[in-house]
Amino acid sequence: MSKRLLITGAGGFLGSRLSEYFRHRSDYECVAVGHRELDITDSLIVSAFMQGVRPDAVFHCAGISDTGVCEREPEQSHQINVNGTFNMAKAAERPEAR
């Protein structure tokens, strides 16, 4: 039985590399999403998505890593980097994902 993985931030540096690595492994089913597929700032959407996917493990790689963008757009950066991460962590509790 393969393990189901959820990778957020699949369009970014780390998420894209994790997605590529796990896509070629037969013992894992990889669900990789970017910001177009999953708005991590919306807790209801994240919760419903997580319940639908029911991953065994989550690699949460979504976020704004450019410090210049974070300084210019602090509210958006906080929404994504802090609130989005909180939403992912809370939603991962329900299906008991690691």
SEKOLLUM-275449 format. One record per atom (N, C-alpha, C, O): residue in three letters; x, y, z. Coordinates in Angstrom, 3 decimals. Example, Ala and Ser with C-alpha at 12.3 -4.5 7.8 and 13.67 -1.06 7.14 Angstrom:
2
<"ALA"; <13.190; -5.690; 7.800>>,
<"ALA"; <12.300; -4.500; 7.800>>,
<"ALA"; <13.200; -3.300; 7.800>>,
<"ALA"; <14.236; -3.319; 8.465>>,
<"SER"; <12.850; -2.250; 7.080>>,
<"SER"; <13.670; -1.060; 7.140>>,
<"SER"; <12.900; 0.030; 7.870>>,
<"SER"; <13.409; 1.138; 8.039>>,
//
This chain:
98
<"MET"; <0.845; -1.184; 0.000>>,
<"MET"; <0.000; 0.000; 0.000>>,
<"MET"; <0.887; 1.243; 0.000>>,
<"MET"; <1.777; 1.384; 0.838>>,
<"SER"; <0.634; 2.130; -0.939>>,
<"SER"; <1.459; 3.331; -1.026>>,
<"SER"; <0.967; 4.397; -0.058>>,
<"SER"; <-0.211; 4.454; 0.295>>,
<"LYS"; <1.891; 5.225; 0.351>>,
<"LYS"; <1.565; 6.353; 1.227>>,
<"LYS"; <1.191; 7.537; 0.361>>,
<"LYS"; <1.811; 7.781; -0.675>>,
<"ARG"; <0.175; 8.273; 0.786>>,
<"ARG"; <-0.262; 9.455; 0.057>>,
<"ARG"; <0.386; 10.689; 0.683>>,
<"ARG"; <0.264; 10.930; 1.884>>,
<"LEU"; <1.072; 11.460; -0.149>>,
<"LEU"; <1.743; 12.671; 0.291>>,
<"LEU"; <1.063; 13.886; -0.310>>,
<"LEU"; <0.634; 13.864; -1.463>>,
<"LEU"; <0.968; 14.946; 0.479>>,
<"LEU"; <0.506; 16.232; -0.016>>,
<"LEU"; <1.682; 17.190; 0.049>>,
<"LEU"; <2.308; 17.349; 1.097>>,
<"ILE"; <1.975; 17.822; -1.068>>,
<"ILE"; <3.057; 18.806; -1.125>>,
<"ILE"; <2.451; 20.131; -1.546>>,
<"ILE"; <1.912; 20.249; -2.646>>,
<"THR"; <2.537; 21.141; -0.667>>,
<"THR"; <2.093; 22.483; -1.023>>,
<"THR"; <3.290; 23.256; -1.554>>,
<"THR"; <4.440; 22.904; -1.291>>,
<"GLY"; <3.008; 24.303; -2.296>>,
<"GLY"; <4.094; 25.089; -2.866>>,
<"GLY"; <4.815; 24.355; -3.974>>,
<"GLY"; <6.017; 24.538; -4.164>>,
<"ALA"; <4.088; 23.523; -4.711>>,
<"ALA"; <4.693; 22.670; -5.736>>,
<"ALA"; <5.302; 23.455; -6.893>>,
<"ALA"; <6.070; 22.899; -7.679>>,
<"GLY"; <4.971; 24.731; -7.006>>,
<"GLY"; <5.562; 25.553; -8.052>>,
<"GLY"; <6.842; 26.236; -7.624>>,
<"GLY"; <7.511; 26.872; -8.438>>,
<"GLY"; <7.189; 26.112; -6.355>>,
<"GLY"; <8.377; 26.779; -5.831>>,
<"GLY"; <9.617; 25.899; -5.858>>,
<"GLY"; <9.584; 24.770; -6.347>>,
<"PHE"; <10.698; 26.427; -5.331>>,
<"PHE"; <11.988; 25.749; -5.366>>,
<"PHE"; <11.952; 24.384; -4.680>>,
<"PHE"; <12.238; 23.368; -5.313>>,
<"LEU"; <11.610; 24.353; -3.414>>,
<"LEU"; <11.628; 23.104; -2.649>>,
<"LEU"; <10.471; 22.188; -3.040>>,
<"LEU"; <10.668; 20.993; -3.259>>,
<"GLY"; <9.265; 22.748; -3.126>>,
<"GLY"; <8.098; 21.930; -3.455>>,
<"GLY"; <8.208; 21.239; -4.801>>,
<"GLY"; <7.793; 20.089; -4.941>>,
<"SER"; <8.757; 21.918; -5.789>>,
<"SER"; <8.897; 21.309; -7.116>>,
<"SER"; <9.888; 20.154; -7.088>>,
<"SER"; <9.690; 19.147; -7.769>>,
<"ARG"; <10.933; 20.290; -6.320>>,
<"ARG"; <11.928; 19.227; -6.237>>,
<"ARG"; <11.413; 18.023; -5.460>>,
<"ARG"; <11.685; 16.880; -5.829>>,
<"LEU"; <10.673; 18.274; -4.389>>,
<"LEU"; <10.057; 17.167; -3.658>>,
<"LEU"; <9.049; 16.431; -4.537>>,
<"LEU"; <9.005; 15.201; -4.550>>,
<"SER"; <8.246; 17.190; -5.265>>,
<"SER"; <7.255; 16.588; -6.164>>,
<"SER"; <7.927; 15.706; -7.198>>,
<"SER"; <7.478; 14.589; -7.454>>,
<"GLU"; <8.986; 16.196; -7.786>>,
<"GLU"; <9.716; 15.433; -8.797>>,
<"GLU"; <10.302; 14.155; -8.194>>,
<"GLU"; <10.242; 13.092; -8.810>>,
<"TYR"; <10.855; 14.258; -7.014>>,
<"TYR"; <11.457; 13.095; -6.356>>,
<"TYR"; <10.417; 12.011; -6.068>>,
<"TYR"; <10.623; 10.845; -6.403>>,
<"PHE"; <9.303; 12.398; -5.449>>,
<"PHE"; <8.304; 11.412; -5.049>>,
<"PHE"; <7.456; 10.908; -6.212>>,
<"PHE"; <6.871; 9.829; -6.120>>,
<"ARG"; <7.379; 11.656; -7.286>>,
<"ARG"; <6.587; 11.231; -8.435>>,
<"ARG"; <7.148; 9.944; -9.053>>,
<"ARG"; <6.402; 9.156; -9.635>>,
<"HIS"; <8.432; 9.741; -8.928>>,
<"HIS"; <9.088; 8.577; -9.527>>,
<"HIS"; <9.248; 7.409; -8.563>>,
<"HIS"; <9.933; 6.435; -8.877>>,
<"ARG"; <8.628; 7.498; -7.405>>,
<"ARG"; <8.703; 6.414; -6.430>>,
<"ARG"; <7.371; 5.682; -6.404>>,
<"ARG"; <6.323; 6.301; -6.217>>,
<"SER"; <7.404; 4.386; -6.589>>,
<"SER"; <6.160; 3.614; -6.662>>,
<"SER"; <5.497; 3.425; -5.299>>,
<"SER"; <4.318; 3.079; -5.234>>,
<"ASP"; <6.229; 3.643; -4.220>>,
<"ASP"; <5.661; 3.449; -2.888>>,
<"ASP"; <4.973; 4.705; -2.341>>,
<"ASP"; <4.549; 4.727; -1.185>>,
<"TYR"; <4.863; 5.758; -3.178>>,
<"TYR"; <4.202; 7.000; -2.758>>,
<"TYR"; <3.244; 7.482; -3.829>>,
<"TYR"; <3.533; 7.405; -5.023>>,
<"GLU"; <2.109; 7.977; -3.389>>,
<"GLU"; <1.185; 8.694; -4.265>>,
<"GLU"; <1.327; 10.163; -3.885>>,
<"GLU"; <1.088; 10.530; -2.735>>,
<"CYS"; <1.703; 10.986; -4.817>>,
<"CYS"; <2.021; 12.379; -4.542>>,
<"CYS"; <0.934; 13.304; -5.086>>,
<"CYS"; <0.628; 13.290; -6.279>>,
<"VAL"; <0.356; 14.108; -4.192>>,
<"VAL"; <-0.588; 15.148; -4.584>>,
<"VAL"; <0.155; 16.464; -4.377>>,
<"VAL"; <0.396; 16.874; -3.242>>,
<"ALA"; <0.514; 17.118; -5.471>>,
<"ALA"; <1.300; 18.348; -5.408>>,
<"ALA"; <0.452; 19.517; -5.884>>,
<"ALA"; <-0.114; 19.469; -6.976>>,
<"VAL"; <0.361; 20.572; -5.069>>,
<"VAL"; <-0.476; 21.721; -5.407>>,
<"VAL"; <0.310; 23.016; -5.245>>,
<"VAL"; <1.206; 23.130; -4.409>>,
<"GLY"; <-0.056; 23.976; -6.067>>,
<"GLY"; <0.463; 25.331; -5.961>>,
<"GLY"; <-0.645; 26.256; -5.497>>,
<"GLY"; <-1.728; 25.802; -5.127>>,
<"HIS"; <-0.375; 27.553; -5.516>>,
<"HIS"; <-1.360; 28.505; -5.004>>,
<"HIS"; <-2.616; 28.590; -5.866>>,
<"HIS"; <-3.667; 29.013; -5.384>>,
<"ARG"; <-2.520; 28.197; -7.123>>,
<"ARG"; <-3.716; 28.206; -7.981>>,
<"ARG"; <-4.676; 27.071; -7.619>>,
<"ARG"; <-5.890; 27.205; -7.772>>,
<"GLU"; <-4.132; 25.973; -7.145>>,
<"GLU"; <-4.966; 24.820; -6.794>>,
<"GLU"; <-5.478; 24.864; -5.349>>,
<"GLU"; <-6.519; 24.282; -5.041>>,
<"LEU"; <-4.757; 25.542; -4.477>>,
<"LEU"; <-5.143; 25.570; -3.060>>,
<"LEU"; <-4.781; 26.902; -2.433>>,
<"LEU"; <-3.608; 27.269; -2.367>>,
<"ASP"; <-5.797; 27.628; -1.971>>,
<"ASP"; <-5.593; 28.893; -1.267>>,
<"ASP"; <-5.420; 28.576; 0.217>>,
<"ASP"; <-6.401; 28.387; 0.936>>,
<"ILE"; <-4.178; 28.519; 0.667>>,
<"ILE"; <-3.913; 28.123; 2.056>>,
<"ILE"; <-4.358; 29.173; 3.064>>,
<"ILE"; <-4.394; 28.891; 4.261>>,
<"THR"; <-4.700; 30.378; 2.610>>,
<"THR"; <-5.142; 31.417; 3.545>>,
<"THR"; <-6.609; 31.253; 3.933>>,
<"THR"; <-7.086; 31.932; 4.842>>,
<"ASP"; <-7.320; 30.370; 3.264>>,
<"ASP"; <-8.740; 30.127; 3.556>>,
<"ASP"; <-8.862; 28.811; 4.322>>,
<"ASP"; <-8.708; 27.732; 3.749>>,
<"SER"; <-9.136; 28.911; 5.605>>,
<"SER"; <-9.151; 27.719; 6.464>>,
<"SER"; <-10.215; 26.706; 6.053>>,
<"SER"; <-9.991; 25.502; 6.176>>,
<"LEU"; <-11.364; 27.165; 5.570>>,
<"LEU"; <-12.425; 26.235; 5.157>>,
<"LEU"; <-12.022; 25.460; 3.906>>,
<"LEU"; <-12.269; 24.258; 3.809>>,
<"ILE"; <-11.408; 26.142; 2.962>>,
<"ILE"; <-10.941; 25.472; 1.746>>,
<"ILE"; <-9.852; 24.467; 2.081>>,
<"ILE"; <-9.853; 23.349; 1.565>>,
<"VAL"; <-8.926; 24.862; 2.940>>,
<"VAL"; <-7.829; 23.971; 3.334>>,
<"VAL"; <-8.382; 22.731; 4.035>>,
<"VAL"; <-7.964; 21.609; 3.748>>,
<"SER"; <-9.315; 22.941; 4.947>>,
<"SER"; <-9.901; 21.823; 5.684>>,
<"SER"; <-10.623; 20.859; 4.743>>,
<"SER"; <-10.444; 19.645; 4.842>>,
<"ALA"; <-11.430; 21.389; 3.839>>,
<"ALA"; <-12.157; 20.533; 2.891>>,
<"ALA"; <-11.189; 19.796; 1.964>>,
<"ALA"; <-11.380; 18.617; 1.665>>,
<"PHE"; <-10.161; 20.491; 1.518>>,
<"PHE"; <-9.175; 19.873; 0.643>>,
<"PHE"; <-8.461; 18.731; 1.359>>,
<"PHE"; <-8.276; 17.650; 0.800>>,
<"MET"; <-8.066; 18.983; 2.592>>,
<"MET"; <-7.351; 17.971; 3.372>>,
<"MET"; <-8.237; 16.757; 3.630>>,
<"MET"; <-7.761; 15.623; 3.577>>,
<"GLN"; <-9.505; 16.980; 3.904>>,
<"GLN"; <-10.422; 15.862; 4.123>>,
<"GLN"; <-10.622; 15.058; 2.842>>,
<"GLN"; <-10.811; 13.843; 2.894>>,
<"GLY"; <-10.582; 15.726; 1.700>>,
<"GLY"; <-10.725; 15.038; 0.432>>,
<"GLY"; <-9.492; 14.229; 0.065>>,
<"GLY"; <-9.606; 13.112; -0.440>>,
<"VAL"; <-8.323; 14.785; 0.315>>,
<"VAL"; <-7.065; 14.124; -0.056>>,
<"VAL"; <-6.669; 13.070; 0.976>>,
<"VAL"; <-6.175; 12.001; 0.619>>,
<"ARG"; <-6.884; 13.370; 2.237>>,
<"ARG"; <-6.539; 12.484; 3.357>>,
<"ARG"; <-5.093; 11.963; 3.245>>,
<"ARG"; <-4.864; 10.759; 3.124>>,
<"PRO"; <-4.136; 12.885; 3.288>>,
<"PRO"; <-2.733; 12.477; 3.146>>,
<"PRO"; <-2.201; 11.787; 4.390>>,
<"PRO"; <-2.680; 12.020; 5.500>>,
<"ASP"; <-1.205; 10.938; 4.191>>,
<"ASP"; <-0.487; 10.335; 5.314>>,
<"ASP"; <0.571; 11.302; 5.846>>,
<"ASP"; <0.903; 11.286; 7.031>>,
<"ALA"; <1.086; 12.132; 4.964>>,
<"ALA"; <2.100; 13.115; 5.350>>,
<"ALA"; <1.948; 14.358; 4.492>>,
<"ALA"; <1.519; 14.290; 3.340>>,
<"VAL"; <2.311; 15.499; 5.077>>,
<"VAL"; <2.229; 16.779; 4.385>>,
<"VAL"; <3.602; 17.438; 4.393>>,
<"VAL"; <4.241; 17.564; 5.438>>,
<"PHE"; <4.040; 17.853; 3.220>>,
<"PHE"; <5.228; 18.693; 3.092>>,
<"PHE"; <4.703; 20.084; 2.751>>,
<"PHE"; <4.339; 20.360; 1.608>>,
<"HIS"; <4.669; 20.942; 3.741>>,
<"HIS"; <4.132; 22.289; 3.535>>,
<"HIS"; <5.277; 23.207; 3.125>>,
<"HIS"; <6.052; 23.668; 3.963>>,
<"CYS"; <5.371; 23.465; 1.821>>,
<"CYS"; <6.457; 24.277; 1.259>>,
<"CYS"; <5.953; 25.604; 0.712>>,
<"CYS"; <6.735; 26.385; 0.170>>,
<"ALA"; <4.668; 25.866; 0.845>>,
<"ALA"; <4.104; 27.102; 0.312>>,
<"ALA"; <4.492; 28.275; 1.209>>,
<"ALA"; <4.516; 28.159; 2.434>>,
<"GLY"; <4.788; 29.378; 0.588>>,
<"GLY"; <5.100; 30.583; 1.340>>,
<"GLY"; <5.817; 31.593; 0.473>>,
<"GLY"; <6.276; 31.286; -0.627>>,
<"ILE"; <5.900; 32.792; 0.989>>,
<"ILE"; <6.648; 33.848; 0.310>>,
<"ILE"; <8.028; 33.874; 0.934>>,
<"ILE"; <8.182; 34.215; 2.107>>,
<"SER"; <9.028; 33.514; 0.152>>,
<"SER"; <10.389; 33.442; 0.679>>,
<"SER"; <11.225; 34.670; 0.348>>,
<"SER"; <12.298; 34.863; 0.921>>,
<"ASP"; <10.753; 35.488; -0.558>>,
<"ASP"; <11.480; 36.700; -0.954>>,
<"ASP"; <11.301; 37.756; 0.135>>,
<"ASP"; <10.204; 38.283; 0.321>>,
<"THR"; <12.375; 38.060; 0.846>>,
<"THR"; <12.274; 39.010; 1.958>>,
<"THR"; <11.892; 40.410; 1.490>>,
<"THR"; <11.261; 41.162; 2.234>>,
<"GLY"; <12.266; 40.762; 0.271>>,
<"GLY"; <11.865; 42.064; -0.271>>,
<"GLY"; <10.363; 42.158; -0.420>>,
<"GLY"; <9.762; 43.177; -0.078>>,
<"VAL"; <9.754; 41.102; -0.929>>,
<"VAL"; <8.291; 41.060; -1.055>>,
<"VAL"; <7.656; 41.108; 0.329>>,
<"VAL"; <6.659; 41.801; 0.532>>,
<"CYS"; <8.221; 40.386; 1.267>>,
<"CYS"; <7.676; 40.376; 2.628>>,
<"CYS"; <7.715; 41.771; 3.247>>,
<"CYS"; <6.782; 42.164; 3.947>>,
<"GLU"; <8.777; 42.513; 2.997>>,
<"GLU"; <8.874; 43.869; 3.533>>,
<"GLU"; <7.914; 44.822; 2.838>>,
<"GLU"; <7.330; 45.689; 3.487>>,
<"ARG"; <7.741; 44.675; 1.523>>,
<"ARG"; <6.835; 45.554; 0.777>>,
<"ARG"; <5.370; 45.219; 1.006>>,
<"ARG"; <4.513; 46.102; 0.960>>,
<"GLU"; <5.081; 43.957; 1.249>>,
<"GLU"; <3.694; 43.505; 1.408>>,
<"GLU"; <3.549; 42.680; 2.689>>,
<"GLU"; <3.302; 41.476; 2.633>>,
<"PRO"; <3.705; 43.337; 3.845>>,
<"PRO"; <3.705; 42.583; 5.104>>,
<"PRO"; <2.386; 41.885; 5.433>>,
<"PRO"; <2.385; 40.800; 6.014>>,
<"GLU"; <1.272; 42.499; 5.066>>,
<"GLU"; <-0.021; 41.871; 5.383>>,
<"GLU"; <-0.225; 40.595; 4.573>>,
<"GLU"; <-0.627; 39.567; 5.117>>,
<"GLN"; <0.053; 40.664; 3.276>>,
<"GLN"; <-0.092; 39.477; 2.436>>,
<"GLN"; <0.897; 38.397; 2.875>>,
<"GLN"; <0.548; 37.218; 2.924>>,
<"SER"; <2.102; 38.788; 3.188>>,
<"SER"; <3.120; 37.834; 3.636>>,
<"SER"; <2.689; 37.147; 4.922>>,
<"SER"; <2.873; 35.940; 5.078>>,
<"HIS"; <2.119; 37.908; 5.837>>,
<"HIS"; <1.644; 37.330; 7.102>>,
<"HIS"; <0.492; 36.367; 6.845>>,
<"HIS"; <0.429; 35.290; 7.438>>,
<"GLN"; <-0.423; 36.764; 5.952>>,
<"GLN"; <-1.554; 35.892; 5.622>>,
<"GLN"; <-1.070; 34.545; 5.106>>,
<"GLN"; <-1.579; 33.502; 5.517>>,
<"ILE"; <-0.095; 34.559; 4.212>>,
<"ILE"; <0.382; 33.328; 3.585>>,
<"ILE"; <1.335; 32.570; 4.506>>,
<"ILE"; <1.140; 31.382; 4.767>>,
<"ASN"; <2.358; 33.255; 4.993>>,
<"ASN"; <3.419; 32.577; 5.745>>,
<"ASN"; <3.004; 32.165; 7.152>>,
<"ASN"; <3.458; 31.138; 7.654>>,
<"VAL"; <2.155; 32.946; 7.786>>,
<"VAL"; <1.750; 32.631; 9.168>>,
<"VAL"; <0.369; 31.976; 9.193>>,
<"VAL"; <0.223; 30.841; 9.646>>,
<"ASN"; <-0.640; 32.698; 8.704>>,
<"ASN"; <-1.998; 32.154; 8.766>>,
<"ASN"; <-2.156; 30.919; 7.878>>,
<"ASN"; <-2.828; 29.961; 8.261>>,
<"GLY"; <-1.545; 30.939; 6.706>>,
<"GLY"; <-1.616; 29.782; 5.817>>,
<"GLY"; <-0.985; 28.550; 6.443>>,
<"GLY"; <-1.522; 27.446; 6.346>>,
<"THR"; <0.151; 28.744; 7.082>>,
<"THR"; <0.824; 27.629; 7.749>>,
<"THR"; <-0.022; 27.114; 8.913>>,
<"THR"; <-0.120; 25.905; 9.122>>,
<"PHE"; <-0.626; 28.017; 9.661>>,
<"PHE"; <-1.513; 27.621; 10.755>>,
<"PHE"; <-2.692; 26.807; 10.210>>,
<"PHE"; <-3.057; 25.782; 10.785>>,
<"ASN"; <-3.286; 27.266; 9.098>>,
<"ASN"; <-4.415; 26.539; 8.501>>,
<"ASN"; <-4.010; 25.132; 8.081>>,
<"ASN"; <-4.756; 24.176; 8.293>>,
<"MET"; <-2.835; 25.009; 7.490>>,
<"MET"; <-2.350; 23.692; 7.073>>,
<"MET"; <-2.135; 22.785; 8.287>>,
<"MET"; <-2.519; 21.616; 8.263>>,
<"ALA"; <-1.531; 23.311; 9.329>>,
<"ALA"; <-1.262; 22.511; 10.526>>,
<"ALA"; <-2.566; 22.049; 11.191>>,
<"ALA"; <-2.689; 20.889; 11.585>>,
<"LYS"; <-3.522; 22.949; 11.309>>,
<"LYS"; <-4.804; 22.585; 11.920>>,
<"LYS"; <-5.535; 21.532; 11.083>>,
<"LYS"; <-6.095; 20.582; 11.630>>,
<"ALA"; <-5.530; 21.698; 9.778>>,
<"ALA"; <-6.230; 20.754; 8.900>>,
<"ALA"; <-5.548; 19.392; 8.906>>,
<"ALA"; <-6.217; 18.374; 8.724>>,
<"ALA"; <-4.252; 19.349; 9.108>>,
<"ALA"; <-3.521; 18.071; 9.125>>,
<"ALA"; <-3.821; 17.264; 10.382>>,
<"ALA"; <-3.587; 16.056; 10.411>>,
<"GLU"; <-4.333; 17.914; 11.413>>,
<"GLU"; <-4.691; 17.194; 12.635>>,
<"GLU"; <-5.847; 16.226; 12.403>>,
<"GLU"; <-5.865; 15.127; 12.957>>,
<"ARG"; <-6.802; 16.635; 11.590>>,
<"ARG"; <-8.019; 15.850; 11.423>>,
<"ARG"; <-7.777; 14.491; 10.770>>,
<"ARG"; <-8.242; 13.483; 11.303>>,
<"PRO"; <-7.071; 14.418; 9.640>>,
<"PRO"; <-6.830; 13.084; 9.095>>,
<"PRO"; <-5.585; 12.435; 9.733>>,
<"PRO"; <-5.128; 11.379; 9.295>>,
<"GLU"; <-5.056; 13.088; 10.768>>,
<"GLU"; <-3.863; 12.600; 11.468>>,
<"GLU"; <-2.683; 12.435; 10.537>>,
<"GLU"; <-1.967; 11.435; 10.581>>,
<"ALA"; <-2.494; 13.426; 9.698>>,
<"ALA"; <-1.335; 13.435; 8.798>>,
<"ALA"; <-0.097; 13.856; 9.578>>,
<"ALA"; <-0.182; 14.621; 10.539>>,
<"ARG"; <1.022; 13.358; 9.162>>,
<"ARG"; <2.292; 13.742; 9.798>>,
<"ARG"; <2.852; 14.950; 9.101>>,
<"ARG"; <3.916; 15.441; 9.475>>,
//
